[in-house]
Amino acid sequence: MMKNRLTVAQLSDIHIGADSDFVQGINVRENFRSALYSPSVQGADLIMLSGDLTDDGSIDGYEFVKREMEKCGKPWRFILGNHDDHDNCFKVFKKDTECPFADTYDYTFEFGGHYFVCLDSANGNINENQRLWLKKQVEVDQEAILFTHYPPCICGHKFMDSRYAMNDLENVQKLLASFKNLKNIFCGHYHSEFNIELPSGQKVYVAPPTQMQIDPEQQDFTLVTTKPAWQIISFKEDGPSVEVFAL
């Protein structure tokens, strides 16, 4: 049982482009700033950027994110998404020294009495080395909280499920189910919010994006809104609660 109260602001799918405020006609930089400097995010203890920091993997995009996060002044962490470029990202950001792999960004950290595991699923896969690493990191004497970009499940999003779901879902879920002290998984990628319970009883919380919301009821790409959304995760004694905010 978790004992320490902690609030984490999760901002996902930011999609900053190179040398412009706009991506696909959307002012993604202003969307990100609106979320980042909102009272709910500024009131959180920690900010997690859960992938797709950039739309095109550009150095300029990462430099923008770095400037804004430094100006924000809050403790923060990030994971990578399928639109990110590993090499360009780490030309701008310092890579966690405990990350064991050259081509993925996997690491753990403790904050506010809680233990976080960050798993790089940016290419839609979790390779064998990562699975072995994850097993070692999660099999500890405290509850682990997992952040990864791709949801490890089908979410009921007709557009994203049919085109951009994580690969090898059955085996990924079997792996996750074997971790008895892993109860909560936080993701992005789907451009819509979801709360899913896996057959194992583990909860998957999918954060909405700051870039644009995609209609989960449509088979083809259908834009709902270009206004940003994000979620605030409150970890309490009886587990996490999630509240979604939007402009």
C-alpha positions in Angstrom: 0.0 0.0 0.0 1.3 3.4 -0.9 1.8 5.7 2.1 3.0 9.0 0.6 0.7 11.4 -1.2 2.1 12.6 -4.5 0.6 14.4 -7.5 2.1 13.8 -11.0 1.0 15.9 -14.0 1.1 13.8 -17.1 1.5 15.7 -20.4 1.5 13.5 -23.5 1.8 13.7 -27.2 3.1 17.2 -27.4 4.3 17.0 -31.0 6.5 20.1 -31.2 7.7 20.7 -34.8 10.9 22.3 -36.0 11.2 26.1 -36.4 7.4 26.8 -36.2 4.6 27.1 -33.7 2.4 25.0 -36.0 2.1 21.3 -36.8 -0.9 20.3 -39.1 -2.3 23.8 -38.7 -2.3 23.4 -34.9 -0.3 25.8 -32.6 1.3 22.9 -30.7 3.7 25.2 -28.9 0.9 27.3 -27.4 -1.0 24.2 -26.6 1.9 22.9 -24.6 2.5 26.1 -22.8 -1.2 26.4 -21.9 -1.1 22.9 -20.3 2.3 23.4 -18.7 1.5 26.7 -17.0 -2.0 25.7 -16.0 -2.8 25.8 -12.3 -3.3 22.1 -12.1 0.1 21.3 -13.6 1.9 24.0 -11.7 0.4 22.6 -8.5 1.7 19.1 -9.1 4.8 17.7 -7.4 6.3 16.2 -10.6 5.7 16.6 -14.3 6.0 13.5 -16.6 6.1 14.0 -20.4 5.0 10.7 -21.7 6.3 10.6 -25.3 6.1 12.3 -28.7 7.8 15.4 -27.3 8.4 16.3 -30.9 6.5 15.6 -34.1 9.5 15.2 -36.4 12.4 14.3 -34.0 14.0 17.7 -34.6 16.7 19.2 -32.4 14.9 22.5 -32.6 11.8 20.8 -31.1 13.7 19.3 -28.2 15.4 22.6 -27.6 12.0 24.3 -27.3 10.8 21.6 -24.8 14.0 22.0 -22.8 13.7 25.8 -22.6 10.1 25.6 -21.5 10.7 23.0 -18.8 13.7 24.9 -17.5 11.6 28.1 -17.4 8.8 26.1 -15.7 11.1 25.2 -12.9 9.2 22.0 -11.7 10.8 18.6 -11.3 10.2 16.6 -14.4 11.0 13.4 -16.3 10.2 12.1 -19.8 9.9 9.0 -21.9 10.1 8.7 -25.7 7.3 8.1 -28.2 7.1 6.9 -31.8 7.6 10.4 -33.2 10.7 11.0 -31.2 14.3 10.6 -32.5 16.5 8.9 -29.9 19.8 10.4 -31.1 18.6 14.0 -31.6 16.8 13.9 -28.2 20.0 13.1 -26.4 22.0 15.7 -28.3 19.8 18.1 -26.3 18.9 16.3 -23.1 21.2 14.5 -20.6 20.5 10.7 -20.7 20.0 9.1 -17.3 23.3 7.5 -16.4 21.5 4.3 -15.3 19.9 3.6 -18.7 21.4 0.3 -19.7 20.9 0.4 -23.5 22.3 2.5 -26.3 19.2 2.5 -28.5 16.3 2.7 -26.0 15.7 5.0 -23.0 14.8 2.8 -20.1 15.4 3.9 -16.5 14.0 4.0 -13.0 13.8 6.7 -10.4 12.3 7.4 -7.0 10.4 10.5 -6.1 8.3 11.5 -3.2 8.5 8.0 -1.7 7.3 6.3 -4.9 9.2 4.1 -7.3 8.9 4.7 -11.1 9.9 2.5 -14.0 10.1 4.1 -17.4 10.0 1.7 -20.3 10.8 2.8 -23.9 8.1 1.4 -26.2 8.7 4.1 -28.8 9.0 1.7 -31.8 5.9 -0.2 -30.7 7.9 -3.1 -29.3 9.5 -4.3 -26.1 12.5 -6.3 -27.1 13.9 -9.3 -25.2 16.7 -7.3 -23.5 14.1 -4.8 -22.3 11.9 -7.6 -21.0 14.7 -9.0 -18.9 15.6 -5.5 -17.6 12.0 -4.8 -16.8 11.7 -8.1 -14.8 14.7 -7.2 -12.7 13.5 -3.6 -12.1 10.0 -4.5 -11.1 10.7 -7.4 -8.9 11.6 -5.3 -5.9 10.2 -4.9 -2.4 8.0 -1.9 -3.2 5.2 -1.1 -5.6 6.4 -0.1 -9.0 4.6 2.5 -11.2 5.2 2.0 -14.9 5.3 4.7 -17.6 5.5 3.7 -21.2 4.3 5.4 -24.4 2.2 2.6 -26.1 -0.7 1.2 -24.1 -0.1 -2.5 -23.5 -3.7 -3.3 -24.6 -6.5 -2.7 -27.0 -8.3 0.4 -25.8 -11.5 0.5 -27.9 -10.1 3.4 -30.1 -11.2 2.3 -33.5 -8.7 4.3 -35.4 -5.6 3.8 -33.2 -6.3 0.1 -32.3 -6.5 -0.8 -36.0 -3.3 1.0 -37.0 -1.0 1.9 -34.1 -1.4 -0.7 -31.4 1.6 -2.1 -29.6 3.0 -5.3 -31.1 2.9 -8.7 -29.4 0.2 -7.6 -27.0 -0.6 -11.1 -25.7 3.0 -11.8 -24.6 3.5 -8.3 -23.2 0.4 -8.7 -21.1 1.6 -12.1 -19.8 4.9 -10.4 -18.8 3.1 -7.6 -17.0 0.7 -10.0 -15.3 3.7 -11.8 -13.7 4.6 -8.7 -11.7 2.5 -8.8 -8.6 3.8 -5.4 -7.3 3.0 -3.6 -10.6 -0.6 -2.4 -10.4 -0.7 0.8 -12.4 0.5 1.6 -15.9 0.4 5.1 -17.4 0.7 5.7 -21.2 -0.1 8.1 -24.0 0.0 7.6 -27.8 -3.7 7.2 -28.4 -4.7 10.9 -28.5 -7.7 10.1 -26.3 -8.2 9.2 -22.7 -8.9 5.7 -21.5 -9.0 3.7 -18.2 -8.5 0.0 -19.0 -8.4 -3.0 -16.6 -6.3 -5.8 -17.9 -7.3 -9.5 -17.3 -4.6 -9.5 -14.6 -6.4 -6.7 -12.7 -3.7 -4.2 -13.5 -5.0 -0.7 -14.5 -3.9 1.1 -17.6 -4.4 4.9 -17.7 -4.1 6.5 -21.1 -3.5 10.2 -21.0 -5.0 12.6 -23.5 -2.6 14.7 -25.7 -1.8 18.4 -25.7 -1.6 18.3 -29.5 -5.1 17.2 -30.7 -7.8 14.8 -29.7 -8.8 12.0 -32.2 -12.3 10.6 -32.2 -12.1 7.0 -30.8 -15.5 6.1 -32.3 -14.4 6.5 -36.0 -12.5 4.0 -38.1 -10.8 6.8 -40.1 -8.9 9.7 -38.7 -11.4 12.2 -37.3 -10.4 15.2 -35.4 -12.4 16.1 -32.3 -10.6 19.2 -31.1 -7.3 20.9 -31.4 -7.5 22.1 -27.7 -5.0 20.6 -25.3 -5.8 18.1 -22.5 -3.7 16.5 -19.8 -4.2 14.5 -16.6 -3.2 14.8 -13.0 -2.5 11.6 -11.1 -2.9 11.7 -7.3 -1.2 8.8 -5.5 -2.8 8.2 -2.2 -2.9 5.5 0.5 -5.6 3.6 -1.4 -4.0 3.9 -4.8 -4.1 6.5 -7.6 -6.9 8.7 -8.8 -6.8 10.4 -12.2 -8.4 13.7 -13.2 -8.4 14.9 -16.8 -8.1 18.6 -17.5 -8.7 20.4 -20.8 -9.0 23.9 -22.2 
